[in-house]
Amino acid sequence: MRGYRDPDAFPHSDLGLLRALETESGRPNPAEMLMLAEAWRPWRAYAAMRLWAQP
């Protein structure tokens, strides 16, 4: 994402991102993840990096 210099790139089907947003009721599917990430436009790549970094 940094290499392409696209601050809005978002790998919505990445397992790490799906697990980062997992709740007691389960993890979102890629389509749900894409809908959630719409709120983060145009900085979705930074949101993805933040989700990957959280414990």
C-alpha distance matrix in Angstrom:
0.0 3.8 5.4 5.4 6.2 5.9 7.0 8.3 6.1 8.1 9.3 12.8 14.7 13.2 16.4 15.3 14.3 17.6 19.5 18.3 19.9 22.9 26.3 29.9 30.0 27.2 23.5 22.0 21.4 18.3 20.1 21.0 17.6 16.4 19.5 18.9 15.4 17.0 18.4 15.2 14.3 12.9 11.0 9.9 6.5 8.9 11.4 9.6 9.3 12.9 14.1 13.0 14.9 18.0 21.0
3.8 0.0 3.8 5.4 4.8 6.6 7.5 10.2 9.1 11.4 12.9 16.3 18.3 16.5 19.4 17.7 16.9 20.4 22.0 20.4 22.2 25.4 28.6 32.2 32.7 29.9 26.3 25.1 24.8 21.8 23.6 24.3 20.7 19.6 22.4 21.5 17.9 19.4 20.3 16.7 15.9 14.0 11.8 11.8 8.2 9.3 12.6 11.5 10.1 13.4 15.5 14.4 15.3 18.7 21.7
5.4 3.8 0.0 3.8 5.4 8.0 10.2 12.5 10.8 13.4 14.3 18.0 19.5 17.8 20.8 19.6 19.3 22.6 24.2 23.1 25.0 27.9 31.4 34.9 35.2 32.2 28.6 27.3 26.6 23.4 25.2 26.4 23.0 21.7 24.7 24.2 20.7 22.0 23.3 19.9 18.7 16.7 15.0 14.9 11.4 13.0 16.1 14.6 13.4 16.9 18.6 17.1 18.2 21.7 24.5
5.4 5.4 3.8 0.0 3.8 5.4 8.7 10.4 8.9 12.0 13.4 16.9 18.7 17.8 21.2 20.4 19.5 22.6 24.8 23.7 25.1 28.2 31.5 35.1 35.1 32.1 28.4 26.7 25.7 22.2 23.6 25.0 21.8 20.0 22.9 22.9 19.3 20.0 21.7 18.6 16.8 14.7 13.8 13.7 10.9 13.2 16.1 14.8 14.5 17.9 19.4 18.4 20.1 23.3 26.3
6.2 4.8 5.4 3.8 0.0 3.8 6.2 9.0 8.8 12.3 14.5 17.7 20.1 19.1 22.4 21.2 19.9 23.1 25.2 23.6 24.8 28.1 31.3 35.0 35.1 32.4 28.8 27.0 26.4 23.1 24.2 25.2 21.9 20.0 22.6 22.2 18.4 18.9 20.0 16.7 14.8 12.4 11.4 12.3 9.6 11.2 14.6 14.2 13.7 16.6 18.7 18.2 19.4 22.5 25.8
5.9 6.6 8.0 5.4 3.8 0.0 3.8 5.4 5.6 9.3 12.0 14.8 17.6 17.1 20.6 19.7 17.9 20.8 23.2 21.7 22.5 25.8 28.9 32.6 32.4 29.9 26.2 24.1 23.5 20.1 20.9 21.8 18.7 16.6 19.0 18.8 15.1 15.4 16.7 13.7 11.5 9.3 8.8 9.3 7.4 9.8 12.5 12.3 12.8 15.6 17.2 17.3 18.9 21.6 25.0
7.0 7.5 10.2 8.7 6.2 3.8 0.0 3.8 5.8 8.6 12.0 14.2 17.3 16.8 20.0 18.6 16.4 19.4 21.6 19.6 20.2 23.8 26.5 30.3 30.3 28.1 24.5 22.5 22.5 19.4 20.1 20.4 17.2 15.3 17.3 16.6 12.8 13.2 13.9 10.5 8.8 6.6 5.2 6.5 5.1 6.7 9.4 10.1 10.7 12.8 14.7 15.5 16.8 19.1 22.7
8.3 10.2 12.5 10.4 9.0 5.4 3.8 0.0 3.8 6.2 9.9 11.5 14.9 15.1 18.4 17.7 15.0 17.4 20.2 18.5 18.6 22.0 24.7 28.5 28.0 25.8 22.3 19.9 19.6 16.4 16.7 17.2 14.2 11.9 13.9 13.6 9.9 10.0 11.4 8.6 6.4 5.0 5.0 4.7 5.2 7.9 9.2 9.6 11.5 13.5 14.5 15.6 17.6 19.5 23.0
6.1 9.1 10.8 8.9 8.8 5.6 5.8 3.8 0.0 3.8 6.8 9.2 12.1 12.2 15.7 15.3 13.2 15.6 18.5 17.4 17.8 21.0 24.1 27.7 27.2 24.6 20.9 18.7 17.9 14.5 15.4 16.4 13.3 11.3 14.1 14.1 10.6 11.5 13.6 10.9 9.5 8.7 8.1 6.2 5.1 8.8 9.9 8.8 10.7 13.5 13.9 14.2 16.8 18.9 22.1
8.1 11.4 13.4 12.0 12.3 9.3 8.6 6.2 3.8 0.0 3.8 5.6 8.8 9.0 12.4 12.2 9.7 11.9 14.9 14.0 14.3 17.3 20.5 24.0 23.5 20.8 17.1 14.9 14.3 11.0 12.3 13.1 9.8 8.3 11.5 11.3 8.1 10.0 12.2 10.0 9.7 10.0 9.0 5.7 5.4 8.9 8.5 6.7 9.6 12.0 11.4 12.0 15.0 16.7 19.7
9.3 12.9 14.3 13.4 14.5 12.0 12.0 9.9 6.8 3.8 0.0 3.8 5.6 5.6 9.3 9.9 8.2 10.0 13.0 13.0 13.7 16.1 19.5 22.9 22.3 19.2 15.4 13.5 12.3 9.0 11.2 12.6 9.4 8.8 12.5 12.5 10.1 12.5 15.0 13.1 13.3 13.8 12.6 9.2 8.3 11.5 10.8 7.9 10.6 13.1 11.7 11.5 15.0 16.7 19.1
12.8 16.3 18.0 16.9 17.7 14.8 14.2 11.5 9.2 5.6 3.8 0.0 3.8 5.7 8.6 9.8 7.3 7.8 11.4 11.8 11.4 13.6 16.9 20.1 19.1 16.2 12.5 10.1 8.8 5.5 7.6 8.8 5.8 5.6 9.3 9.6 8.1 10.7 13.3 12.4 13.0 14.4 13.5 9.8 10.3 13.0 11.3 8.9 12.3 13.9 11.8 12.4 16.0 16.8 19.0
14.7 18.3 19.5 18.7 20.1 17.6 17.3 14.9 12.1 8.8 5.6 3.8 0.0 3.8 6.2 8.8 7.6 7.1 10.4 12.0 12.1 13.3 16.7 19.6 18.5 15.1 11.5 9.7 7.6 4.8 8.2 9.8 7.7 8.4 11.9 12.4 11.6 14.3 16.9 16.1 16.8 18.1 17.2 13.4 13.4 16.0 14.3 11.3 14.2 16.0 13.3 13.1 17.0 17.7 19.3
13.2 16.5 17.8 17.8 19.1 17.1 16.8 15.1 12.2 9.0 5.6 5.7 3.8 0.0 3.8 5.5 5.4 6.3 8.7 10.1 11.3 12.7 16.4 19.4 19.0 15.5 11.9 11.1 10.0 8.0 11.6 12.5 9.7 10.9 14.4 14.0 12.8 15.9 18.0 16.5 17.6 18.6 16.9 13.2 12.3 14.5 13.0 9.5 11.7 13.7 11.0 10.0 13.8 14.9 16.3
16.4 19.4 20.8 21.2 22.4 20.6 20.0 18.4 15.7 12.4 9.3 8.6 6.2 3.8 0.0 3.8 5.4 5.0 6.1 8.5 10.1 10.5 14.2 16.8 16.7 13.0 9.8 10.2 9.7 9.1 12.9 13.2 10.8 13.1 16.1 15.2 14.8 18.2 19.9 18.7 20.3 21.6 19.6 16.0 15.2 16.7 14.8 11.5 13.2 14.5 11.3 10.1 13.6 14.1 14.6
15.3 17.7 19.6 20.4 21.2 19.7 18.6 17.7 15.3 12.2 9.9 9.8 8.8 5.5 3.8 0.0 3.8 5.5 5.2 6.1 8.9 9.9 13.7 16.5 17.2 13.9 10.7 11.5 12.1 11.6 15.1 14.7 11.7 14.1 16.9 15.3 14.5 18.2 19.2 17.5 19.5 20.6 18.1 14.7 13.6 14.4 12.6 9.3 10.3 11.3 8.1 6.5 9.9 10.4 11.1
14.3 16.9 19.3 19.5 19.9 17.9 16.4 15.0 13.2 9.7 8.2 7.3 7.6 5.4 5.4 3.8 0.0 3.8 5.4 5.0 6.6 8.8 12.4 15.8 16.1 13.1 9.6 9.4 10.3 9.5 12.6 11.8 8.5 10.8 13.4 11.6 10.8 14.5 15.5 13.9 16.1 17.4 15.1 11.6 11.3 12.2 9.7 6.8 9.1 9.6 6.3 6.4 10.0 10.2 11.9
17.6 20.4 22.6 22.6 23.1 20.8 19.4 17.4 15.6 11.9 10.0 7.8 7.1 6.3 5.0 5.5 3.8 0.0 3.8 5.5 5.5 6.4 10.1 13.2 13.0 9.7 6.1 6.1 7.1 7.5 10.6 9.6 7.2 10.4 12.6 11.1 11.4 15.0 16.2 15.5 17.8 19.6 17.7 14.1 14.4 15.5 12.7 10.3 12.8 13.0 9.3 9.9 13.2 12.6 13.6
19.5 22.0 24.2 24.8 25.2 23.2 21.6 20.2 18.5 14.9 13.0 11.4 10.4 8.7 6.1 5.2 5.4 3.8 0.0 3.8 5.4 5.0 8.7 11.4 12.2 9.0 6.3 8.2 10.0 11.1 14.2 12.8 10.7 14.0 15.9 13.9 14.4 18.1 18.8 17.9 20.5 22.2 19.9 16.6 16.6 16.9 14.1 11.8 13.5 13.1 9.3 9.3 12.0 10.8 10.8
18.3 20.4 23.1 23.7 23.6 21.7 19.6 18.5 17.4 14.0 13.0 11.8 12.0 10.1 8.5 6.1 5.0 5.5 3.8 0.0 3.8 5.6 8.8 12.1 13.4 11.0 8.4 9.7 12.1 12.6 15.3 13.4 10.7 13.9 15.4 12.7 12.9 16.7 16.7 15.5 18.4 20.1 17.5 14.4 14.6 14.2 11.2 9.6 11.0 9.8 6.0 7.1 9.3 7.6 8.5
19.9 22.2 25.0 25.1 24.8 22.5 20.2 18.6 17.8 14.3 13.7 11.4 12.1 11.3 10.1 8.9 6.6 5.5 5.4 3.8 0.0 3.8 6.4 10.1 10.8 8.9 6.3 7.1 10.2 11.3 13.2 10.6 8.5 12.0 12.8 10.0 11.1 14.6 14.5 14.2 17.3 19.4 17.3 14.3 15.4 15.2 11.7 10.8 13.1 11.6 8.1 10.3 12.4 10.5 11.5
22.9 25.4 27.9 28.2 28.1 25.8 23.8 22.0 21.0 17.3 16.1 13.6 13.3 12.7 10.5 9.9 8.8 6.4 5.0 5.6 3.8 0.0 3.8 7.0 7.8 5.5 4.0 6.7 9.9 12.1 14.2 11.7 10.5 14.3 14.9 12.6 14.3 17.7 17.8 17.8 20.9 23.0 21.1 17.9 18.9 18.9 15.4 14.2 16.3 14.9 11.2 12.7 14.8 12.5 12.4
26.3 28.6 31.4 31.5 31.3 28.9 26.5 24.7 24.1 20.5 19.5 16.9 16.7 16.4 14.2 13.7 12.4 10.1 8.7 8.8 6.4 3.8 0.0 3.8 5.3 5.2 6.1 8.6 12.2 14.9 16.3 13.3 12.9 16.6 16.5 14.0 16.3 19.3 18.9 19.5 22.7 25.1 23.3 20.4 21.8 21.5 17.8 17.2 19.2 17.3 13.9 15.8 17.3 14.5 14.1
29.9 32.2 34.9 35.1 35.0 32.6 30.3 28.5 27.7 24.0 22.9 20.1 19.6 19.4 16.8 16.5 15.8 13.2 11.4 12.1 10.1 7.0 3.8 0.0 3.8 5.5 8.2 11.1 14.4 17.5 18.9 15.9 16.1 19.8 19.5 17.3 19.8 22.7 22.3 23.1 26.4 28.8 27.1 24.2 25.5 25.2 21.6 20.9 22.8 20.9 17.5 19.1 20.5 17.5 16.4
30.0 32.7 35.2 35.1 35.1 32.4 30.3 28.0 27.2 23.5 22.3 19.1 18.5 19.0 16.7 17.2 16.1 13.0 12.2 13.4 10.8 7.8 5.3 3.8 0.0 3.8 7.1 9.3 12.2 15.7 16.5 13.7 14.7 18.2 17.6 16.0 19.0 21.5 21.6 22.8 25.8 28.4 27.1 24.0 25.7 25.8 22.2 21.4 23.8 22.2 18.7 20.5 22.4 19.7 19.1
27.2 29.9 32.2 32.1 32.4 29.9 28.1 25.8 24.6 20.8 19.2 16.2 15.1 15.5 13.0 13.9 13.1 9.7 9.0 11.0 8.9 5.5 5.2 5.5 3.8 0.0 3.8 6.7 9.3 12.8 14.3 11.9 12.5 16.1 16.3 14.9 17.4 20.3 20.8 21.6 24.4 26.8 25.4 22.1 23.3 23.8 20.3 19.0 21.4 20.3 16.6 17.9 20.2 18.0 17.5
23.5 26.3 28.6 28.4 28.8 26.2 24.5 22.3 20.9 17.1 15.4 12.5 11.5 11.9 9.8 10.7 9.6 6.1 6.3 8.4 6.3 4.0 6.1 8.2 7.1 3.8 0.0 3.8 6.6 9.5 11.5 9.4 9.2 12.9 13.7 12.3 14.3 17.4 18.2 18.7 21.3 23.6 22.1 18.7 19.8 20.5 17.2 15.6 18.2 17.5 13.7 14.9 17.6 15.9 16.0
22.0 25.1 27.3 26.7 27.0 24.1 22.5 19.9 18.7 14.9 13.5 10.1 9.7 11.1 10.2 11.5 9.4 6.1 8.2 9.7 7.1 6.7 8.6 11.1 9.3 6.7 3.8 0.0 3.8 6.5 7.9 5.6 6.0 9.5 10.1 9.3 11.5 14.3 15.6 16.3 18.6 21.0 20.0 16.6 18.1 19.3 16.0 14.6 17.7 17.3 13.9 15.4 18.5 17.2 18.0
21.4 24.8 26.6 25.7 26.4 23.5 22.5 19.6 17.9 14.3 12.3 8.8 7.6 10.0 9.7 12.1 10.3 7.1 10.0 12.1 10.2 9.9 12.2 14.4 12.2 9.3 6.6 3.8 0.0 3.8 5.6 5.3 6.2 8.8 10.1 10.6 12.3 14.7 16.8 17.5 19.0 21.3 20.7 17.0 18.3 20.2 17.3 15.4 18.7 19.1 15.7 16.8 20.2 19.5 20.4
18.3 21.8 23.4 22.2 23.1 20.1 19.4 16.4 14.5 11.0 9.0 5.5 4.8 8.0 9.1 11.6 9.5 7.5 11.1 12.6 11.3 12.1 14.9 17.5 15.7 12.8 9.5 6.5 3.8 0.0 3.8 5.5 4.9 6.2 8.7 9.8 10.4 12.6 15.3 15.5 16.5 18.5 18.1 14.4 15.6 17.9 15.5 13.4 16.9 17.8 14.9 15.8 19.4 19.4 20.9
20.1 23.6 25.2 23.6 24.2 20.9 20.1 16.7 15.4 12.3 11.2 7.6 8.2 11.6 12.9 15.1 12.6 10.6 14.2 15.3 13.2 14.2 16.3 18.9 16.5 14.3 11.5 7.9 5.6 3.8 0.0 3.8 5.4 5.2 6.4 8.8 10.0 11.1 14.0 15.1 15.8 18.1 18.4 15.0 16.9 19.3 16.8 15.4 19.1 19.9 17.2 18.6 22.1 21.9 23.7
21.0 24.3 26.4 25.0 25.2 21.8 20.4 17.2 16.4 13.1 12.6 8.8 9.8 12.5 13.2 14.7 11.8 9.6 12.8 13.4 10.6 11.7 13.3 15.9 13.7 11.9 9.4 5.6 5.3 5.5 3.8 0.0 3.8 5.4 5.1 6.2 8.6 10.2 12.2 13.7 15.2 17.8 17.8 14.5 16.9 18.6 15.6 14.8 18.4 18.4 15.7 17.7 20.8 20.1 21.8
17.6 20.7 23.0 21.8 21.9 18.7 17.2 14.2 13.3 9.8 9.4 5.8 7.7 9.7 10.8 11.7 8.5 7.2 10.7 10.7 8.5 10.5 12.9 16.1 14.7 12.5 9.2 6.0 6.2 4.9 5.4 3.8 0.0 3.8 5.4 5.1 6.1 8.8 10.8 11.3 13.0 15.3 14.8 11.3 13.3 15.0 12.0 11.0 14.7 14.8 12.2 14.1 17.3 16.9 18.9
16.4 19.6 21.7 20.0 20.0 16.6 15.3 11.9 11.3 8.3 8.8 5.6 8.4 10.9 13.1 14.1 10.8 10.4 14.0 13.9 12.0 14.3 16.6 19.8 18.2 16.1 12.9 9.5 8.8 6.2 5.2 5.4 3.8 0.0 3.8 5.5 5.1 6.5 9.5 10.1 10.7 13.0 13.2 10.0 12.3 14.6 12.3 11.5 15.3 16.0 14.1 15.9 19.1 19.2 21.7
19.5 22.4 24.7 22.9 22.6 19.0 17.3 13.9 14.1 11.5 12.5 9.3 11.9 14.4 16.1 16.9 13.4 12.6 15.9 15.4 12.8 14.9 16.5 19.5 17.6 16.3 13.7 10.1 10.1 8.7 6.4 5.1 5.4 3.8 0.0 3.8 5.4 5.4 7.9 9.9 10.8 13.6 14.3 11.6 14.7 16.4 13.7 13.9 17.7 17.7 15.8 18.3 21.2 20.7 23.2
18.9 21.5 24.2 22.9 22.2 18.8 16.6 13.6 14.1 11.3 12.5 9.6 12.4 14.0 15.2 15.3 11.6 11.1 13.9 12.7 10.0 12.6 14.0 17.3 16.0 14.9 12.3 9.3 10.6 9.8 8.8 6.2 5.1 5.5 3.8 0.0 3.8 5.5 6.3 8.0 10.2 13.0 12.9 10.3 13.4 14.3 11.2 11.8 15.4 14.8 12.9 15.8 18.3 17.5 20.0
15.4 17.9 20.7 19.3 18.4 15.1 12.8 9.9 10.6 8.1 10.1 8.1 11.6 12.8 14.8 14.5 10.8 11.4 14.4 12.9 11.1 14.3 16.3 19.8 19.0 17.4 14.3 11.5 12.3 10.4 10.0 8.6 6.1 5.1 5.4 3.8 0.0 3.8 5.3 5.3 7.1 9.7 9.4 6.6 9.8 11.1 8.4 9.1 12.7 12.7 11.5 14.2 16.7 16.6 19.6
17.0 19.4 22.0 20.0 18.9 15.4 13.2 10.0 11.5 10.0 12.5 10.7 14.3 15.9 18.2 18.2 14.5 15.0 18.1 16.7 14.6 17.7 19.3 22.7 21.5 20.3 17.4 14.3 14.7 12.6 11.1 10.2 8.8 6.5 5.4 5.5 3.8 0.0 3.8 5.4 5.5 8.4 9.6 8.0 11.6 13.0 11.0 12.3 15.7 15.7 15.0 17.8 20.1 20.1 23.2
18.4 20.3 23.3 21.7 20.0 16.7 13.9 11.4 13.6 12.2 15.0 13.3 16.9 18.0 19.9 19.2 15.5 16.2 18.8 16.7 14.5 17.8 18.9 22.3 21.6 20.8 18.2 15.6 16.8 15.3 14.0 12.2 10.8 9.5 7.9 6.3 5.3 3.8 0.0 3.8 5.7 8.6 9.3 8.6 12.4 12.7 10.4 12.7 15.7 14.9 14.6 17.8 19.6 19.2 22.4
15.2 16.7 19.9 18.6 16.7 13.7 10.5 8.6 10.9 10.0 13.1 12.4 16.1 16.5 18.7 17.5 13.9 15.5 17.9 15.5 14.2 17.8 19.5 23.1 22.8 21.6 18.7 16.3 17.5 15.5 15.1 13.7 11.3 10.1 9.9 8.0 5.3 5.4 3.8 0.0 3.8 6.2 5.7 5.2 8.9 8.9 7.1 9.7 12.4 11.8 12.2 15.2 16.8 16.9 20.4
14.3 15.9 18.7 16.8 14.8 11.5 8.8 6.4 9.5 9.7 13.3 13.0 16.8 17.6 20.3 19.5 16.1 17.8 20.5 18.4 17.3 20.9 22.7 26.4 25.8 24.4 21.3 18.6 19.0 16.5 15.8 15.2 13.0 10.7 10.8 10.2 7.1 5.5 5.7 3.8 0.0 3.0 5.0 5.5 8.9 9.9 9.3 11.4 14.0 14.3 15.0 17.5 19.2 19.9 23.5
12.9 14.0 16.7 14.7 12.4 9.3 6.6 5.0 8.7 10.0 13.8 14.4 18.1 18.6 21.6 20.6 17.4 19.6 22.2 20.1 19.4 23.0 25.1 28.8 28.4 26.8 23.6 21.0 21.3 18.5 18.1 17.8 15.3 13.0 13.6 13.0 9.7 8.4 8.6 6.2 3.0 0.0 3.8 5.9 8.3 9.3 9.9 12.0 13.9 14.6 15.9 18.0 19.5 20.7 24.4
11.0 11.8 15.0 13.8 11.4 8.8 5.2 5.0 8.1 9.0 12.6 13.5 17.2 16.9 19.6 18.1 15.1 17.7 19.9 17.5 17.3 21.1 23.3 27.1 27.1 25.4 22.1 20.0 20.7 18.1 18.4 17.8 14.8 13.2 14.3 12.9 9.4 9.6 9.3 5.7 5.0 3.8 0.0 3.8 5.6 5.6 6.6 9.0 10.4 11.0 12.7 14.7 15.9 17.3 21.0
9.9 11.8 14.9 13.7 12.3 9.3 6.5 4.7 6.2 5.7 9.2 9.8 13.4 13.2 16.0 14.7 11.6 14.1 16.6 14.4 14.3 17.9 20.4 24.2 24.0 22.1 18.7 16.6 17.0 14.4 15.0 14.5 11.3 10.0 11.6 10.3 6.6 8.0 8.6 5.2 5.5 5.9 3.8 0.0 3.8 5.4 4.9 6.1 8.7 9.7 10.4 12.3 14.2 15.5 19.0
6.5 8.2 11.4 10.9 9.6 7.4 5.1 5.2 5.1 5.4 8.3 10.3 13.4 12.3 15.2 13.6 11.3 14.4 16.6 14.6 15.4 18.9 21.8 25.5 25.7 23.3 19.8 18.1 18.3 15.6 16.9 16.9 13.3 12.3 14.7 13.4 9.8 11.6 12.4 8.9 8.9 8.3 5.6 3.8 0.0 3.8 5.4 5.0 6.3 8.7 9.9 10.6 12.5 14.6 18.1
8.9 9.3 13.0 13.2 11.2 9.8 6.7 7.9 8.8 8.9 11.5 13.0 16.0 14.5 16.7 14.4 12.2 15.5 16.9 14.2 15.2 18.9 21.5 25.2 25.8 23.8 20.5 19.3 20.2 17.9 19.3 18.6 15.0 14.6 16.4 14.3 11.1 13.0 12.7 8.9 9.9 9.3 5.6 5.4 3.8 0.0 3.8 5.3 5.1 6.2 8.7 9.9 10.7 12.6 16.3
11.4 12.6 16.1 16.1 14.6 12.5 9.4 9.2 9.9 8.5 10.8 11.3 14.3 13.0 14.8 12.6 9.7 12.7 14.1 11.2 11.7 15.4 17.8 21.6 22.2 20.3 17.2 16.0 17.3 15.5 16.8 15.6 12.0 12.3 13.7 11.2 8.4 11.0 10.4 7.1 9.3 9.9 6.6 4.9 5.4 3.8 0.0 3.8 5.5 5.0 6.2 8.7 9.9 10.8 14.5
9.6 11.5 14.6 14.8 14.2 12.3 10.1 9.6 8.8 6.7 7.9 8.9 11.3 9.5 11.5 9.3 6.8 10.3 11.8 9.6 10.8 14.2 17.2 20.9 21.4 19.0 15.6 14.6 15.4 13.4 15.4 14.8 11.0 11.5 13.9 11.8 9.1 12.3 12.7 9.7 11.4 12.0 9.0 6.1 5.0 5.3 3.8 0.0 3.8 5.4 5.1 6.2 8.6 10.2 13.5
9.3 10.1 13.4 14.5 13.7 12.8 10.7 11.5 10.7 9.6 10.6 12.3 14.2 11.7 13.2 10.3 9.1 12.8 13.5 11.0 13.1 16.3 19.2 22.8 23.8 21.4 18.2 17.7 18.7 16.9 19.1 18.4 14.7 15.3 17.7 15.4 12.7 15.7 15.7 12.4 14.0 13.9 10.4 8.7 6.3 5.1 5.5 3.8 0.0 3.8 5.5 5.1 6.2 8.9 12.2
12.9 13.4 16.9 17.9 16.6 15.6 12.8 13.5 13.5 12.0 13.1 13.9 16.0 13.7 14.5 11.3 9.6 13.0 13.1 9.8 11.6 14.9 17.3 20.9 22.2 20.3 17.5 17.3 19.1 17.8 19.9 18.4 14.8 16.0 17.7 14.8 12.7 15.7 14.9 11.8 14.3 14.6 11.0 9.7 8.7 6.2 5.0 5.4 3.8 0.0 3.8 5.5 5.2 6.4 10.2
14.1 15.5 18.6 19.4 18.7 17.2 14.7 14.5 13.9 11.4 11.7 11.8 13.3 11.0 11.3 8.1 6.3 9.3 9.3 6.0 8.1 11.2 13.9 17.5 18.7 16.6 13.7 13.9 15.7 14.9 17.2 15.7 12.2 14.1 15.8 12.9 11.5 15.0 14.6 12.2 15.0 15.9 12.7 10.4 9.9 8.7 6.2 5.1 5.5 3.8 0.0 3.8 5.4 5.5 8.7
13.0 14.4 17.1 18.4 18.2 17.3 15.5 15.6 14.2 12.0 11.5 12.4 13.1 10.0 10.1 6.5 6.4 9.9 9.3 7.1 10.3 12.7 15.8 19.1 20.5 17.9 14.9 15.4 16.8 15.8 18.6 17.7 14.1 15.9 18.3 15.8 14.2 17.8 17.8 15.2 17.5 18.0 14.7 12.3 10.6 9.9 8.7 6.2 5.1 5.5 3.8 0.0 3.8 5.7 8.2
14.9 15.3 18.2 20.1 19.4 18.9 16.8 17.6 16.8 15.0 15.0 16.0 17.0 13.8 13.6 9.9 10.0 13.2 12.0 9.3 12.4 14.8 17.3 20.5 22.4 20.2 17.6 18.5 20.2 19.4 22.1 20.8 17.3 19.1 21.2 18.3 16.7 20.1 19.6 16.8 19.2 19.5 15.9 14.2 12.5 10.7 9.9 8.6 6.2 5.2 5.4 3.8 0.0 3.8 6.5
18.0 18.7 21.7 23.3 22.5 21.6 19.1 19.5 18.9 16.7 16.7 16.8 17.7 14.9 14.1 10.4 10.2 12.6 10.8 7.6 10.5 12.5 14.5 17.5 19.7 18.0 15.9 17.2 19.5 19.4 21.9 20.1 16.9 19.2 20.7 17.5 16.6 20.1 19.2 16.9 19.9 20.7 17.3 15.5 14.6 12.6 10.8 10.2 8.9 6.4 5.5 5.7 3.8 0.0 3.8
21.0 21.7 24.5 26.3 25.8 25.0 22.7 23.0 22.1 19.7 19.1 19.0 19.3 16.3 14.6 11.1 11.9 13.6 10.8 8.5 11.5 12.4 14.1 16.4 19.1 17.5 16.0 18.0 20.4 20.9 23.7 21.8 18.9 21.7 23.2 20.0 19.6 23.2 22.4 20.4 23.5 24.4 21.0 19.0 18.1 16.3 14.5 13.5 12.2 10.2 8.7 8.2 6.5 3.8 0.0
